[in-house]
Amino acid sequence: MTLFGQTLDGQQVFGLISLIAVLALWLVVLARQRDHVRQIKRWKKDQTRKTPPPAAGRGPWG
């Protein structure tokens, strides 16, 4: 196999395929992690909407 005019043997082809597979894995993990962060932010925003703000003068010093 040749890549950019360079002849690659079996080990180099395997290494290239492994690097591409690791890159694909990292991209999948990054996408899932970003989605998880979005879900957490959305959940926190929904929680703040559901809980009413504390009434004035009812705190420990009020």
mmCIF file of the N, C-alpha and C atoms, coordinates in Angstrom:
data_MODEL
# 
_entry.id   MODEL 
# 
loop_
_atom_site.group_PDB 
_atom_site.id 
_atom_site.type_symbol 
_atom_site.label_atom_id 
_atom_site.label_alt_id 
_atom_site.label_comp_id 
_atom_site.label_asym_id 
_atom_site.label_entity_id 
_atom_site.label_seq_id 
_atom_site.pdbx_PDB_ins_code 
_atom_site.Cartn_x 
_atom_site.Cartn_y 
_atom_site.Cartn_z 
_atom_site.occupancy 
_atom_site.B_iso_or_equiv 
_atom_site.pdbx_formal_charge 
_atom_site.auth_seq_id 
_atom_site.auth_comp_id 
_atom_site.auth_asym_id 
_atom_site.auth_atom_id 
_atom_site.pdbx_PDB_model_num 
ATOM 1   N N  . MET A 1 1  ? 0.857   -1.171 0.000  1.00 0.00 ? 1  MET A N  1 
ATOM 2   C CA . MET A 1 1  ? 0.000   0.000  0.000  1.00 0.00 ? 1  MET A CA 1 
ATOM 3   C C  . MET A 1 1  ? 0.901   1.229  0.000  1.00 0.00 ? 1  MET A C  1 
ATOM 4   N N  . THR A 1 2  ? 0.514   2.236  -0.762 1.00 0.00 ? 2  THR A N  1 
ATOM 5   C CA . THR A 1 2  ? 1.262   3.488  -0.776 1.00 0.00 ? 2  THR A CA 1 
ATOM 6   C C  . THR A 1 2  ? 0.383   4.613  -0.278 1.00 0.00 ? 2  THR A C  1 
ATOM 7   N N  . LEU A 1 3  ? 0.969   5.494  0.483  1.00 0.00 ? 3  LEU A N  1 
ATOM 8   C CA . LEU A 1 3  ? 0.259   6.641  1.035  1.00 0.00 ? 3  LEU A CA 1 
ATOM 9   C C  . LEU A 1 3  ? 1.166   7.848  0.887  1.00 0.00 ? 3  LEU A C  1 
ATOM 10  N N  . PHE A 1 4  ? 0.752   8.821  0.095  1.00 0.00 ? 4  PHE A N  1 
ATOM 11  C CA . PHE A 1 4  ? 1.553   10.015 -0.187 1.00 0.00 ? 4  PHE A CA 1 
ATOM 12  C C  . PHE A 1 4  ? 2.918   9.651  -0.749 1.00 0.00 ? 4  PHE A C  1 
ATOM 13  N N  . GLY A 1 5  ? 2.975   8.640  -1.588 1.00 0.00 ? 5  GLY A N  1 
ATOM 14  C CA . GLY A 1 5  ? 4.222   8.224  -2.211 1.00 0.00 ? 5  GLY A CA 1 
ATOM 15  C C  . GLY A 1 5  ? 5.108   7.367  -1.329 1.00 0.00 ? 5  GLY A C  1 
ATOM 16  N N  . GLN A 1 6  ? 4.648   7.035  -0.147 1.00 0.00 ? 6  GLN A N  1 
ATOM 17  C CA . GLN A 1 6  ? 5.422   6.219  0.805  1.00 0.00 ? 6  GLN A CA 1 
ATOM 18  C C  . GLN A 1 6  ? 4.848   4.814  0.812  1.00 0.00 ? 6  GLN A C  1 
ATOM 19  N N  . THR A 1 7  ? 5.701   3.813  0.629  1.00 0.00 ? 7  THR A N  1 
ATOM 20  C CA . THR A 1 7  ? 5.248   2.435  0.677  1.00 0.00 ? 7  THR A CA 1 
ATOM 21  C C  . THR A 1 7  ? 5.142   1.998  2.140  1.00 0.00 ? 7  THR A C  1 
ATOM 22  N N  . LEU A 1 8  ? 3.978   1.464  2.505  1.00 0.00 ? 8  LEU A N  1 
ATOM 23  C CA . LEU A 1 8  ? 3.739   1.047  3.887  1.00 0.00 ? 8  LEU A CA 1 
ATOM 24  C C  . LEU A 1 8  ? 3.716   -0.475 3.957  1.00 0.00 ? 8  LEU A C  1 
ATOM 25  N N  . ASP A 1 9  ? 4.372   -1.023 4.969  1.00 0.00 ? 9  ASP A N  1 
ATOM 26  C CA . ASP A 1 9  ? 4.325   -2.473 5.171  1.00 0.00 ? 9  ASP A CA 1 
ATOM 27  C C  . ASP A 1 9  ? 3.175   -2.807 6.126  1.00 0.00 ? 9  ASP A C  1 
ATOM 28  N N  . GLY A 1 10 ? 3.032   -4.039 6.513  1.00 0.00 ? 10 GLY A N  1 
ATOM 29  C CA . GLY A 1 10 ? 1.921   -4.504 7.338  1.00 0.00 ? 10 GLY A CA 1 
ATOM 30  C C  . GLY A 1 10 ? 1.820   -3.815 8.678  1.00 0.00 ? 10 GLY A C  1 
ATOM 31  N N  . GLN A 1 11 ? 2.968   -3.668 9.356  1.00 0.00 ? 11 GLN A N  1 
ATOM 32  C CA . GLN A 1 11 ? 2.945   -3.035 10.679 1.00 0.00 ? 11 GLN A CA 1 
ATOM 33  C C  . GLN A 1 11 ? 2.538   -1.569 10.588 1.00 0.00 ? 11 GLN A C  1 
ATOM 34  N N  . GLN A 1 12 ? 2.992   -0.880 9.587  1.00 0.00 ? 12 GLN A N  1 
ATOM 35  C CA . GLN A 1 12 ? 2.642   0.528  9.442  1.00 0.00 ? 12 GLN A CA 1 
ATOM 36  C C  . GLN A 1 12 ? 1.165   0.696  9.093  1.00 0.00 ? 12 GLN A C  1 
ATOM 37  N N  . VAL A 1 13 ? 0.638   -0.191 8.270  1.00 0.00 ? 13 VAL A N  1 
ATOM 38  C CA . VAL A 1 13 ? -0.789  -0.148 7.940  1.00 0.00 ? 13 VAL A CA 1 
ATOM 39  C C  . VAL A 1 13 ? -1.605  -0.408 9.195  1.00 0.00 ? 13 VAL A C  1 
ATOM 40  N N  . PHE A 1 14 ? -1.197  -1.413 9.977  1.00 0.00 ? 14 PHE A N  1 
ATOM 41  C CA . PHE A 1 14 ? -1.906  -1.711 11.229 1.00 0.00 ? 14 PHE A CA 1 
ATOM 42  C C  . PHE A 1 14 ? -1.839  -0.508 12.179 1.00 0.00 ? 14 PHE A C  1 
ATOM 43  N N  . GLY A 1 15 ? -0.683  0.126  12.268 1.00 0.00 ? 15 GLY A N  1 
ATOM 44  C CA . GLY A 1 15 ? -0.544  1.299  13.126 1.00 0.00 ? 15 GLY A CA 1 
ATOM 45  C C  . GLY A 1 15 ? -1.421  2.447  12.671 1.00 0.00 ? 15 GLY A C  1 
ATOM 46  N N  . LEU A 1 16 ? -1.496  2.657  11.356 1.00 0.00 ? 16 LEU A N  1 
ATOM 47  C CA . LEU A 1 16 ? -2.340  3.714  10.815 1.00 0.00 ? 16 LEU A CA 1 
ATOM 48  C C  . LEU A 1 16 ? -3.810  3.437  11.093 1.00 0.00 ? 16 LEU A C  1 
ATOM 49  N N  . ILE A 1 17 ? -4.237  2.210  10.897 1.00 0.00 ? 17 ILE A N  1 
ATOM 50  C CA . ILE A 1 17 ? -5.629  1.837  11.182 1.00 0.00 ? 17 ILE A CA 1 
ATOM 51  C C  . ILE A 1 17 ? -5.928  1.982  12.671 1.00 0.00 ? 17 ILE A C  1 
ATOM 52  N N  . SER A 1 18 ? -4.971  1.606  13.513 1.00 0.00 ? 18 SER A N  1 
ATOM 53  C CA . SER A 1 18 ? -5.166  1.741  14.963 1.00 0.00 ? 18 SER A CA 1 
ATOM 54  C C  . SER A 1 18 ? -5.309  3.207  15.368 1.00 0.00 ? 18 SER A C  1 
ATOM 55  N N  . LEU A 1 19 ? -4.484  4.074  14.795 1.00 0.00 ? 19 LEU A N  1 
ATOM 56  C CA . LEU A 1 19 ? -4.580  5.500  15.122 1.00 0.00 ? 19 LEU A CA 1 
ATOM 57  C C  . LEU A 1 19 ? -5.915  6.079  14.685 1.00 0.00 ? 19 LEU A C  1 
ATOM 58  N N  . ILE A 1 20 ? -6.388  5.679  13.511 1.00 0.00 ? 20 ILE A N  1 
ATOM 59  C CA . ILE A 1 20 ? -7.685  6.164  13.039 1.00 0.00 ? 20 ILE A CA 1 
ATOM 60  C C  . ILE A 1 20 ? -8.807  5.654  13.942 1.00 0.00 ? 20 ILE A C  1 
ATOM 61  N N  . ALA A 1 21 ? -8.700  4.397  14.391 1.00 0.00 ? 21 ALA A N  1 
ATOM 62  C CA . ALA A 1 21 ? -9.718  3.839  15.288 1.00 0.00 ? 21 ALA A CA 1 
ATOM 63  C C  . ALA A 1 21 ? -9.724  4.568  16.632 1.00 0.00 ? 21 ALA A C  1 
ATOM 64  N N  . VAL A 1 22 ? -8.546  4.879  17.154 1.00 0.00 ? 22 VAL A N  1 
ATOM 65  C CA . VAL A 1 22 ? -8.464  5.606  18.428 1.00 0.00 ? 22 VAL A CA 1 
ATOM 66  C C  . VAL A 1 22 ? -9.035  7.011  18.268 1.00 0.00 ? 22 VAL A C  1 
ATOM 67  N N  . LEU A 1 23 ? -8.759  7.664  17.153 1.00 0.00 ? 23 LEU A N  1 
ATOM 68  C CA . LEU A 1 23 ? -9.327  8.983  16.903 1.00 0.00 ? 23 LEU A CA 1 
ATOM 69  C C  . LEU A 1 23 ? -10.850 8.919  16.851 1.00 0.00 ? 23 LEU A C  1 
ATOM 70  N N  . ALA A 1 24 ? -11.391 7.913  16.178 1.00 0.00 ? 24 ALA A N  1 
ATOM 71  C CA . ALA A 1 24 ? -12.847 7.757  16.110 1.00 0.00 ? 24 ALA A CA 1 
ATOM 72  C C  . ALA A 1 24 ? -13.426 7.526  17.505 1.00 0.00 ? 24 ALA A C  1 
ATOM 73  N N  . LEU A 1 25 ? -12.758 6.709  18.314 1.00 0.00 ? 25 LEU A N  1 
ATOM 74  C CA . LEU A 1 25 ? -13.217 6.462  19.676 1.00 0.00 ? 25 LEU A CA 1 
ATOM 75  C C  . LEU A 1 25 ? -13.240 7.751  20.483 1.00 0.00 ? 25 LEU A C  1 
ATOM 76  N N  . TRP A 1 26 ? -12.185 8.558  20.392 1.00 0.00 ? 26 TRP A N  1 
ATOM 77  C CA . TRP A 1 26 ? -12.123 9.821  21.119 1.00 0.00 ? 26 TRP A CA 1 
ATOM 78  C C  . TRP A 1 26 ? -13.224 10.772 20.680 1.00 0.00 ? 26 TRP A C  1 
ATOM 79  N N  . LEU A 1 27 ? -13.531 10.789 19.376 1.00 0.00 ? 27 LEU A N  1 
ATOM 80  C CA . LEU A 1 27 ? -14.598 11.661 18.900 1.00 0.00 ? 27 LEU A CA 1 
ATOM 81  C C  . LEU A 1 27 ? -15.954 11.236 19.444 1.00 0.00 ? 27 LEU A C  1 
ATOM 82  N N  . VAL A 1 28 ? -16.189 9.933  19.529 1.00 0.00 ? 28 VAL A N  1 
ATOM 83  C CA . VAL A 1 28 ? -17.449 9.431  20.084 1.00 0.00 ? 28 VAL A CA 1 
ATOM 84  C C  . VAL A 1 28 ? -17.537 9.780  21.575 1.00 0.00 ? 28 VAL A C  1 
ATOM 85  N N  . VAL A 1 29 ? -16.453 9.575  22.294 1.00 0.00 ? 29 VAL A N  1 
ATOM 86  C CA . VAL A 1 29 ? -16.440 9.886  23.729 1.00 0.00 ? 29 VAL A CA 1 
ATOM 87  C C  . VAL A 1 29 ? -16.648 11.383 23.953 1.00 0.00 ? 29 VAL A C  1 
ATOM 88  N N  . LEU A 1 30 ? -16.007 12.217 23.143 1.00 0.00 ? 30 LEU A N  1 
ATOM 89  C CA . LEU A 1 30 ? -16.170 13.659 23.279 1.00 0.00 ? 30 LEU A CA 1 
ATOM 90  C C  . LEU A 1 30 ? -17.616 14.078 23.022 1.00 0.00 ? 30 LEU A C  1 
ATOM 91  N N  . ALA A 1 31 ? -18.228 13.524 21.994 1.00 0.00 ? 31 ALA A N  1 
ATOM 92  C CA . ALA A 1 31 ? -19.618 13.870 21.687 1.00 0.00 ? 31 ALA A CA 1 
ATOM 93  C C  . ALA A 1 31 ? -20.550 13.447 22.818 1.00 0.00 ? 31 ALA A C  1 
ATOM 94  N N  . ARG A 1 32 ? -20.346 12.255 23.356 1.00 0.00 ? 32 ARG A N  1 
ATOM 95  C CA . ARG A 1 32 ? -21.204 11.791 24.453 1.00 0.00 ? 32 ARG A CA 1 
ATOM 96  C C  . ARG A 1 32 ? -20.997 12.617 25.711 1.00 0.00 ? 32 ARG A C  1 
ATOM 97  N N  . GLN A 1 33 ? -19.744 13.015 25.976 1.00 0.00 ? 33 GLN A N  1 
ATOM 98  C CA . GLN A 1 33 ? -19.463 13.810 27.168 1.00 0.00 ? 33 GLN A CA 1 
ATOM 99  C C  . GLN A 1 33 ? -20.114 15.181 27.055 1.00 0.00 ? 33 GLN A C  1 
ATOM 100 N N  . ARG A 1 34 ? -20.034 15.794 25.870 1.00 0.00 ? 34 ARG A N  1 
ATOM 101 C CA . ARG A 1 34 ? -20.666 17.096 25.668 1.00 0.00 ? 34 ARG A CA 1 
ATOM 102 C C  . ARG A 1 34 ? -22.181 16.989 25.800 1.00 0.00 ? 34 ARG A C  1 
ATOM 103 N N  . ASP A 1 35 ? -22.755 15.908 25.303 1.00 0.00 ? 35 ASP A N  1 
ATOM 104 C CA . ASP A 1 35 ? -24.196 15.698 25.433 1.00 0.00 ? 35 ASP A CA 1 
ATOM 105 C C  . ASP A 1 35 ? -24.584 15.535 26.899 1.00 0.00 ? 35 ASP A C  1 
ATOM 106 N N  . HIS A 1 36 ? -23.761 14.826 27.659 1.00 0.00 ? 36 HIS A N  1 
ATOM 107 C CA . HIS A 1 36 ? -24.027 14.634 29.081 1.00 0.00 ? 36 HIS A CA 1 
ATOM 108 C C  . HIS A 1 36 ? -23.988 15.977 29.818 1.00 0.00 ? 36 HIS A C  1 
ATOM 109 N N  . VAL A 1 37 ? -23.022 16.815 29.483 1.00 0.00 ? 37 VAL A N  1 
ATOM 110 C CA . VAL A 1 37 ? -22.925 18.130 30.121 1.00 0.00 ? 37 VAL A CA 1 
ATOM 111 C C  . VAL A 1 37 ? -24.162 18.961 29.791 1.00 0.00 ? 37 VAL A C  1 
ATOM 112 N N  . ARG A 1 38 ? -24.629 18.896 28.541 1.00 0.00 ? 38 ARG A N  1 
ATOM 113 C CA . ARG A 1 38 ? -25.848 19.618 28.172 1.00 0.00 ? 38 ARG A CA 1 
ATOM 114 C C  . ARG A 1 38 ? -27.046 19.117 28.967 1.00 0.00 ? 38 ARG A C  1 
ATOM 115 N N  . GLN A 1 39 ? -27.141 17.801 29.148 1.00 0.00 ? 39 GLN A N  1 
ATOM 116 C CA . GLN A 1 39 ? -28.258 17.244 29.909 1.00 0.00 ? 39 GLN A CA 1 
ATOM 117 C C  . GLN A 1 39 ? -28.217 17.706 31.356 1.00 0.00 ? 39 GLN A C  1 
ATOM 118 N N  . ILE A 1 40 ? -27.048 17.731 31.954 1.00 0.00 ? 40 ILE A N  1 
ATOM 119 C CA . ILE A 1 40 ? -26.911 18.182 33.345 1.00 0.00 ? 40 ILE A CA 1 
ATOM 120 C C  . ILE A 1 40 ? -27.314 19.650 33.455 1.00 0.00 ? 40 ILE A C  1 
ATOM 121 N N  . LYS A 1 41 ? -26.850 20.485 32.524 1.00 0.00 ? 41 LYS A N  1 
ATOM 122 C CA . LYS A 1 41 ? -27.211 21.906 32.567 1.00 0.00 ? 41 LYS A CA 1 
ATOM 123 C C  . LYS A 1 41 ? -28.724 22.086 32.403 1.00 0.00 ? 41 LYS A C  1 
ATOM 124 N N  . ARG A 1 42 ? -29.321 21.325 31.492 1.00 0.00 ? 42 ARG A N  1 
ATOM 125 C CA . ARG A 1 42 ? -30.771 21.409 31.286 1.00 0.00 ? 42 ARG A CA 1 
ATOM 126 C C  . ARG A 1 42 ? -31.510 20.958 32.543 1.00 0.00 ? 42 ARG A C  1 
ATOM 127 N N  . TRP A 1 43 ? -31.028 19.911 33.182 1.00 0.00 ? 43 TRP A N  1 
ATOM 128 C CA . TRP A 1 43 ? -31.662 19.400 34.398 1.00 0.00 ? 43 TRP A CA 1 
ATOM 129 C C  . TRP A 1 43 ? -31.577 20.443 35.519 1.00 0.00 ? 43 TRP A C  1 
ATOM 130 N N  . LYS A 1 44 ? -30.409 21.065 35.675 1.00 0.00 ? 44 LYS A N  1 
ATOM 131 C CA . LYS A 1 44 ? -30.251 22.085 36.711 1.00 0.00 ? 44 LYS A CA 1 
ATOM 132 C C  . LYS A 1 44 ? -31.156 23.279 36.444 1.00 0.00 ? 44 LYS A C  1 
ATOM 133 N N  . LYS A 1 45 ? -31.286 23.671 35.168 1.00 0.00 ? 45 LYS A N  1 
ATOM 134 C CA . LYS A 1 45 ? -32.159 24.782 34.832 1.00 0.00 ? 45 LYS A CA 1 
ATOM 135 C C  . LYS A 1 45 ? -33.610 24.430 35.146 1.00 0.00 ? 45 LYS A C  1 
ATOM 136 N N  . ASP A 1 46 ? -34.019 23.200 34.848 1.00 0.00 ? 46 ASP A N  1 
ATOM 137 C CA . ASP A 1 46 ? -35.381 22.774 35.165 1.00 0.00 ? 46 ASP A CA 1 
ATOM 138 C C  . ASP A 1 46 ? -35.620 22.717 36.669 1.00 0.00 ? 46 ASP A C  1 
ATOM 139 N N  . GLN A 1 47 ? -34.616 22.326 37.427 1.00 0.00 ? 47 GLN A N  1 
ATOM 140 C CA . GLN A 1 47 ? -34.761 22.265 38.877 1.00 0.00 ? 47 GLN A CA 1 
ATOM 141 C C  . GLN A 1 47 ? -34.934 23.657 39.465 1.00 0.00 ? 47 GLN A C  1 
ATOM 142 N N  . THR A 1 48 ? -34.231 24.634 38.946 1.00 0.00 ? 48 THR A N  1 
ATOM 143 C CA . THR A 1 48 ? -34.374 25.992 39.480 1.00 0.00 ? 48 THR A CA 1 
ATOM 144 C C  . THR A 1 48 ? -35.732 26.570 39.131 1.00 0.00 ? 48 THR A C  1 
ATOM 145 N N  . ARG A 1 49 ? -36.312 26.168 38.005 1.00 0.00 ? 49 ARG A N  1 
ATOM 146 C CA . ARG A 1 49 ? -37.651 26.641 37.658 1.00 0.00 ? 49 ARG A CA 1 
ATOM 147 C C  . ARG A 1 49 ? -38.712 26.033 38.560 1.00 0.00 ? 49 ARG A C  1 
ATOM 148 N N  . LYS A 1 50 ? -38.516 24.787 38.965 1.00 0.00 ? 50 LYS A N  1 
ATOM 149 C CA . LYS A 1 50 ? -39.528 24.082 39.750 1.00 0.00 ? 50 LYS A CA 1 
ATOM 150 C C  . LYS A 1 50 ? -39.546 24.526 41.206 1.00 0.00 ? 50 LYS A C  1 
ATOM 151 N N  . THR A 1 51 ? -38.402 24.873 41.753 1.00 0.00 ? 51 THR A N  1 
ATOM 152 C CA . THR A 1 51 ? -38.358 25.257 43.164 1.00 0.00 ? 51 THR A CA 1 
ATOM 153 C C  . THR A 1 51 ? -38.667 26.749 43.286 1.00 0.00 ? 51 THR A C  1 
ATOM 154 N N  . PRO A 1 52 ? -39.635 27.105 44.100 1.00 0.00 ? 52 PRO A N  1 
ATOM 155 C CA . PRO A 1 52 ? -39.974 28.533 44.249 1.00 0.00 ? 52 PRO A CA 1 
ATOM 156 C C  . PRO A 1 52 ? -38.869 29.248 45.031 1.00 0.00 ? 52 PRO A C  1 
ATOM 157 N N  . PRO A 1 53 ? -38.673 30.527 44.765 1.00 0.00 ? 53 PRO A N  1 
ATOM 158 C CA . PRO A 1 53 ? -37.658 31.268 45.522 1.00 0.00 ? 53 PRO A CA 1 
ATOM 159 C C  . PRO A 1 53 ? -38.109 31.422 46.975 1.00 0.00 ? 53 PRO A C  1 
ATOM 160 N N  . PRO A 1 54 ? -37.169 31.500 47.899 1.00 0.00 ? 54 PRO A N  1 
ATOM 161 C CA . PRO A 1 54 ? -37.557 31.647 49.313 1.00 0.00 ? 54 PRO A CA 1 
ATOM 162 C C  . PRO A 1 54 ? -38.251 32.987 49.553 1.00 0.00 ? 54 PRO A C  1 
ATOM 163 N N  . ALA A 1 55 ? -39.219 32.966 50.451 1.00 0.00 ? 55 ALA A N  1 
ATOM 164 C CA . ALA A 1 55 ? -39.960 34.189 50.774 1.00 0.00 ? 55 ALA A CA 1 
ATOM 165 C C  . ALA A 1 55 ? -39.061 35.151 51.537 1.00 0.00 ? 55 ALA A C  1 
ATOM 166 N N  . ALA A 1 56 ? -39.261 36.442 51.320 1.00 0.00 ? 56 ALA A N  1 
ATOM 167 C CA . ALA A 1 56 ? -38.440 37.466 51.986 1.00 0.00 ? 56 ALA A CA 1 
ATOM 168 C C  . ALA A 1 56 ? -38.730 37.463 53.478 1.00 0.00 ? 56 ALA A C  1 
ATOM 169 N N  . GLY A 1 57 ? -37.712 37.638 54.280 1.00 0.00 ? 57 GLY A N  1 
ATOM 170 C CA . GLY A 1 57 ? -37.881 37.741 55.719 1.00 0.00 ? 57 GLY A CA 1 
ATOM 171 C C  . GLY A 1 57 ? -38.029 36.398 56.411 1.00 0.00 ? 57 GLY A C  1 
ATOM 172 N N  . ARG A 1 58 ? -37.850 35.294 55.746 1.00 0.00 ? 58 ARG A N  1 
ATOM 173 C CA . ARG A 1 58 ? -38.018 34.003 56.391 1.00 0.00 ? 58 ARG A CA 1 
ATOM 174 C C  . ARG A 1 58 ? -36.703 33.255 56.555 1.00 0.00 ? 58 ARG A C  1 
ATOM 175 N N  . GLY A 1 59 ? -35.595 33.927 56.287 1.00 0.00 ? 59 GLY A N  1 
ATOM 176 C CA . GLY A 1 59 ? -34.302 33.293 56.444 1.00 0.00 ? 59 GLY A CA 1 
ATOM 177 C C  . GLY A 1 59 ? -33.871 33.244 57.903 1.00 0.00 ? 59 GLY A C  1 
ATOM 178 N N  . PRO A 1 60 ? -32.698 32.744 58.182 1.00 0.00 ? 60 PRO A N  1 
ATOM 179 C CA . PRO A 1 60 ? -32.241 32.637 59.571 1.00 0.00 ? 60 PRO A CA 1 
ATOM 180 C C  . PRO A 1 60 ? -32.038 33.979 60.257 1.00 0.00 ? 60 PRO A C  1 
ATOM 181 N N  . TRP A 1 61 ? -31.838 35.063 59.463 1.00 0.00 ? 61 TRP A N  1 
ATOM 182 C CA . TRP A 1 61 ? -31.637 36.373 60.077 1.00 0.00 ? 61 TRP A CA 1 
ATOM 183 C C  . TRP A 1 61 ? -32.818 37.295 59.845 1.00 0.00 ? 61 TRP A C  1 
ATOM 184 N N  . GLY A 1 62 ? -33.913 36.776 59.247 1.00 0.00 ? 62 GLY A N  1 
ATOM 185 C CA . GLY A 1 62 ? -35.019 37.668 58.896 1.00 0.00 ? 62 GLY A CA 1 
ATOM 186 C C  . GLY A 1 62 ? -36.210 37.505 59.695 1.00 0.00 ? 62 GLY A C  1 
# 
